[in-house]
């Protein structure tokens, strides 16, 4: 099973980026494809395509027969479901492709392979990581699937405003209403930083034990572990 996760990032990299990158290297069963104007080099399972933002926009525009509104990198969130179409030349050997954010640290991503092997076409529902089966049909879901609750891809891509088309206001609705074969494992924590030393997590992890609990995390050679306060006992 070959899987490629795509990240276009333009502008100053976030402070957490070196840790994100290191966690990519530890996930040797996955390839990562990064488009950026920053001084990064390809290494191991991470391929970097260096280009200025203007050239990147021209490439995306070349994939559509109408004028797109891609005025800032943030707007790329709406284009994420179309990455299979936009970056198809880089994805020919892969069974699945995905899109991700980089304000995160990966744990072991290997459990996602089990979902890929079960025959699902889309894995995930949050924009920080969603995988799609690399087929012509699935790569065109963004324009083939319809819902009265979701604007057309043409409207989304040609409007400067953000639509959250990759998530709840777009593809999540489209795949649900069109009864597509998807999986929505919640194998992550969404961290809310209150200060540099105090943070908690939202109720988006698999255990869903409570809405928010103080938590500590340990990362060691690709293994990410969570410790929470369970009534005065760390567990």
C-alpha positions in Angstrom: 0.0 0.0 0.0 1.6 3.3 -1.1 0.3 6.5 0.4 1.4 10.1 -0.3 0.4 13.0 1.9 0.5 16.4 0.3 1.4 19.7 2.0 1.7 23.0 0.1 3.1 25.7 2.4 4.2 29.2 1.4 5.7 31.8 3.7 7.5 31.6 7.0 7.3 28.1 8.4 5.7 27.7 11.9 8.0 27.1 14.9 6.8 23.6 15.2 7.8 22.6 11.7 11.1 20.9 12.5 9.2 18.6 14.9 6.5 18.0 12.3 9.2 17.1 9.7 11.0 14.7 12.1 7.7 12.9 12.7 7.2 12.5 8.9 10.6 10.8 8.7 9.6 8.3 11.4 6.5 7.3 9.3 8.4 5.3 6.8 5.3 3.7 5.3 4.1 7.0 4.1 5.5 9.5 1.6 5.2 13.2 2.0 5.1 15.8 -0.8 5.8 19.4 0.1 5.4 22.4 -2.2 7.0 25.5 -0.7 9.0 28.6 -1.4 11.1 28.0 1.8 14.6 26.6 1.9 13.8 22.9 2.4 15.4 19.9 0.8 14.1 16.4 0.0 15.1 13.8 2.4 14.2 10.1 3.0 10.4 9.8 2.5 9.8 13.6 2.2 9.9 15.1 -1.3 10.2 18.9 -1.6 9.2 20.8 -4.7 10.5 24.3 -4.5 8.7 27.0 -6.4 7.6 30.6 -5.8 3.9 31.1 -4.9 3.2 32.7 -8.2 4.3 29.6 -10.1 2.3 27.4 -7.8 -0.8 29.4 -8.5 -0.2 29.1 -12.2 0.0 25.3 -11.9 -3.3 25.1 -10.0 -5.0 27.4 -12.5 -3.8 25.2 -15.3 -6.0 22.4 -14.0 -9.2 24.4 -14.3 -11.0 26.0 -17.3 -12.3 28.9 -15.3 -10.5 31.7 -13.4 -9.7 30.6 -9.8 -9.4 32.9 -6.8 -6.2 31.8 -5.1 -5.0 35.0 -3.6 -3.4 33.7 -0.4 -2.1 30.3 0.8 -4.9 30.1 3.4 -7.4 29.7 0.5 -5.7 26.4 -0.3 -7.9 24.8 2.4 -10.8 24.9 -0.1 -8.7 23.3 -2.8 -7.6 20.3 -0.7 -10.2 17.9 -2.0 -9.0 18.6 -5.5 -5.3 17.7 -4.8 -5.7 14.3 -6.5 -6.6 16.2 -9.6 -4.2 19.1 -9.2 -1.1 17.0 -8.4 -1.9 13.9 -10.3 1.4 13.9 -12.1 3.1 13.3 -8.8 0.7 10.6 -7.6 0.7 8.0 -10.3 2.3 5.3 -8.3 0.2 5.7 -5.2 -2.9 3.9 -4.0 -4.0 6.7 -1.7 -3.2 10.4 -1.4 -4.0 12.8 1.4 -3.7 16.4 2.5 -2.5 17.6 5.8 -1.5 20.6 7.9 1.9 21.1 9.6 1.0 22.6 13.0 1.1 19.1 14.4 3.3 16.2 15.3 2.5 12.7 13.8 2.4 9.7 16.0 2.5 6.3 14.3 0.3 6.6 11.2 0.4 2.9 10.3 -3.1 2.1 11.7 -4.5 4.1 8.9 -3.2 1.5 6.4 -5.7 -0.9 7.9 -8.6 1.4 6.8 -7.1 1.7 3.3 -6.9 -2.1 2.9 -10.6 -2.5 3.9 -11.6 -0.8 0.7 -12.9 2.6 1.9 -12.5 5.5 -0.4 -12.0 8.4 2.1 -10.5 8.3 5.6 -10.9 11.2 8.0 -13.1 14.2 8.3 -10.8 17.0 9.6 -8.6 19.0 7.3 -5.4 18.3 9.2 -5.4 14.8 7.6 -7.8 13.2 5.2 -6.9 10.4 2.8 -8.5 9.7 -0.5 -8.3 6.6 -2.7 -6.3 7.5 -5.8 -8.8 6.7 -8.6 -10.2 8.9 -11.3 -13.7 8.8 -9.8 -12.7 9.7 -6.2 -10.2 12.3 -7.4 -13.2 14.1 -9.0 -15.6 13.8 -6.2 -15.1 17.5 -5.5 -17.0 18.3 -8.7 -19.1 15.1 -9.3 -20.9 15.0 -5.9 -23.8 17.4 -5.5 -25.8 18.7 -2.5 -28.2 21.6 -2.1 -26.3 22.4 1.1 -22.9 22.8 -0.6 -22.0 25.4 -3.3 -20.4 24.1 -6.5 -16.6 23.6 -6.7 -16.6 26.2 -9.4 -18.2 28.8 -7.1 -15.9 27.8 -4.2 -12.7 27.9 -6.3 -13.5 31.2 -8.0 -14.4 33.1 -4.8 -11.8 34.6 -2.5 -13.8 33.8 0.7 -13.2 30.6 2.6 -15.8 27.9 2.5 -14.3 25.1 4.6 -14.9 23.0 1.5 -12.4 20.3 2.7 -14.4 19.6 5.9 -17.9 20.2 7.4 -19.3 22.7 4.9 -18.2 20.8 1.9 -16.8 17.3 1.4 -18.1 15.9 4.7 -21.7 16.8 3.6 -21.1 15.5 0.0 -19.8 12.1 0.9 -22.5 11.6 3.6 -25.4 12.6 1.4 -24.1 10.6 -1.6 -23.5 7.6 0.7 -19.9 7.1 -0.2 -17.7 4.4 1.5 -15.8 6.4 4.1 -14.2 5.9 7.5 -13.9 8.6 10.2 -11.4 7.3 12.8 -10.7 10.0 15.5 -7.1 9.1 16.3 -5.8 12.5 17.3 -5.9 15.2 20.0 -6.7 18.8 19.2 -4.6 20.9 21.5 -5.8 24.2 22.8 -2.9 26.3 24.1 -3.8 28.7 27.0 -0.2 29.7 27.6 3.3 28.3 26.8 3.0 25.9 29.7 -0.7 25.2 30.1 -2.9 23.5 27.6 -5.7 21.0 27.4 -7.3 18.9 24.7 -10.6 18.9 23.0 -12.8 15.9 22.9 -11.7 14.7 19.5 -9.6 11.7 20.5 -10.6 8.1 20.2 -11.3 7.6 23.9 -13.6 10.7 24.2 -13.4 10.4 28.0 -14.2 14.0 28.7 -14.6 17.4 27.0 -11.3 18.8 28.3 -8.5 17.4 30.4 -5.0 18.6 31.2 -2.6 16.4 29.3 1.1 15.7 28.9 2.6 14.2 25.8 5.8 12.1 25.4 7.4 11.7 21.9 10.1 9.1 21.4 11.4 7.9 18.1 8.1 8.1 16.3 5.9 7.0 19.2 3.6 9.6 20.6 2.0 8.9 24.0 -0.6 10.9 26.0 -0.8 11.1 29.8 -3.9 12.6 31.5 -4.9 13.4 35.0 -7.3 10.7 36.1 -8.4 11.8 39.5 -5.0 12.6 40.8 -3.4 9.6 39.0 -1.5 10.0 35.8 -2.8 7.5 33.2 
